[in-house]
Amino acid sequence: MSKLDRELMRGAGPAAVLSLLSSREMYGYELVEQLDQRTDGVLKMGQSTLYPLLYNLEAKGLVKGVWRSADSGRDRKYYHLTAAGKKRLARDAEQLTAFSGAMKALGLLARAPAPISHVPVL
Amino acid sequence: MIHTALRAVMPTTYLNTWLSRRALRRLIARAELPRPVTDLIADVCARTHLRRSEQLDVARELTAHFQSGLESGASMEDVIAAFGDPKRAARSIARAKRAARHPTIRYLQHAILAVVLLSTSVVLFYAFTLYRYYAGEPNVTRNYLAEIRAPVLAIPDQDRAWPLYVRAIQEFGAIPREIARDGFAAGPGAQTWPFIRKYLAAHTQGLATLREAAGKPVLGFDYADLSWQKAAMRARSPEHPPGMDVPIADNPIVVSILLPHLHELRNAARILAADARIAAEDEDKQRYLANLEAIFGISRQLMSEPFTLSHLVALAVAELAMSVAREQVATDLLGDADLARLASGVARSPARASPGGMIILDLESERVIVEDILQRIFTDDGRGGGRLIEGELGDIERQFGVALPHPLARNGIFPLRALAVASRRKLQDQLDLAMAAAERDQRRPLSAHAQRSCDEEFAKLTDLGLDLAFPIYASMREGDGWAGSLFLTRDHVEAHRAALLTAIAAKRHQLATGAWPTALDQLVPRYLAQAPPDPLDPRSPLRIRTTKDALVIYSAGINKTDDNAQGINDRWLAPPNPGSQTFYDAGTLELWLDNPSTAPQQDDWILILLPN
């Protein structure tokens, strides 16, 4: 499946990142890889796009980044969801569900999509 | 090492900004990434134009990102390609980082930026204003001094009075100390009177020269030739050497043109007035009348000058002569022929009345003064417009000795006046309006003084910034209301003249019939060409009334009601200081004219009282 259009990505991107971080903390490169792999490339975003998105989420207090040494000995900045981020994720999930339901009612969707958290990791 | 320790303790403080570019390069280099990757990271960081600490954060994150990418097995080319466009990345990162800054810092940054922009704008605007002010040049096209000199220089020498006045000054020589303090204004009974008598008796030649000068048809004073002052000073103060000659420029600004002859002519009038009083005491009526005719002659000569100030002095001189004449009208000094001769001089001075009965003043010098200022401190766009510039202002200020003490303050501040001064076109248009109003106003009678509005029009020149553009003009004007005061002075002289002519006619009637007239009709047309109008009620003639002690010539006053000469006694025409130019309380008169309800109930104005 091809990547989403930029306009759709603008709305879906933050929710996708929040969703990934809801399971565990991740570092930047890992987030890029997960978005690509777990959505089959649909939510693949340019690596230069991810960091601005993370900074925005961090500025809004939805995620927090912490520098730590990785197993390799190198420093990495790990991002995790804050309480505000969890609330925001819940709200986004609700809205996306309503959105997809509406699209289905209009006949745009063949069936209701599974929640993001249930997309199997490849 | 120090840098590493500091970063460990305070990983993202502003302290890092002090470590500048070297820290950034060192951080990127320490990641041991391939050169194209480190160049990419450095390029992205530089393009963000973020603060150094923020760039360090970004560099740190991007180096970790590319390290992760390479460690995952991707090739250098792949990780670079996957990163995306560095320019767009830098823009997005910068936007996000700025949005993440603390709001207070953001606001402070915006405020600082605003202040910097505003300050820069102000500085640029000020520089532009300075440039426009100092870069412009005036276009002085008219030489007003040459214009007013031309008719004077065309006068044949034998018709010019001024050289004779100069000779008279030399003939009089030094003025004794006893007289010098109060001058010749003192009259009989004053402490200095004996000194005046003695002095004038010793200077009959000077008096004769004055009379000869006053009899010339024109004054002929050359405004560019002040060399006579040396001779005058030498004659008056032989012990004090005269000062240096101050050369007059070819085309000086009109406001700098000196009129020292006015003082000399006023002095000459006072000398003649004093001698007239002496002649009256000595019952020498020919000398008495000759002196009065000379004083009237001086007033007529001054009226022919192109300056309003000269006309003001002319009015004062005529007033002096009329005051001296009044003293003898009711006495037995003058016979019928003498009184007729006196009336002839009074009727022609300071100028013949226009057909409407008014003395018309020449106000053109007021226009000339302003237009000359405009041509010297404004540019000329060829269409009557222009902007304020330095022009000749600095030179004029130095000439008048009014420059601001500190040149930097003056040169720095003065150009800003251009922001508050109207254009040359607007000032010229307003001047035209004011002059037209002045010409209308001087043709209104005294009773219509409240409708005179030209002072308001002249005041608008100040509103348009003329005083700001040329500060010396403000000091010359002596405040608002100068035109109204000038016209009131003219009205006063006219009223005095009308009353005096009536008094002379009444005296002639008395000499002929043995009694005062009971009505003005008895004097017309034998002794008066026509009944003079009441100055405060032009529709009615002056009024006369005989009492057991005197003949009273009076006006019905502001309320225009004839109260049979009851009311204000002899205030209006009685000079508070004999010989001075201030003949009445102009402020009170204006108040009553503007608000008739404030005038006294019974307010007949007694103009002349002729005792039996």
Interface residues (C-beta under 8 A of the other chain):
Chain A: Y27 G28 Y29 E30 V32 E33 G46 Q47 S48 T49 Y51 P52 L53 Y55 N56 E58 A59 W67 S72 R74 D75 R76 K77
Chain B: P11 V44 V58 R60 E61 L62 A64 H65 Q67 S68 G69 E71 S72 A82 F83 G84 D85 P86 R88 A89 S92 I93 R95 A96 K97 A99 A100
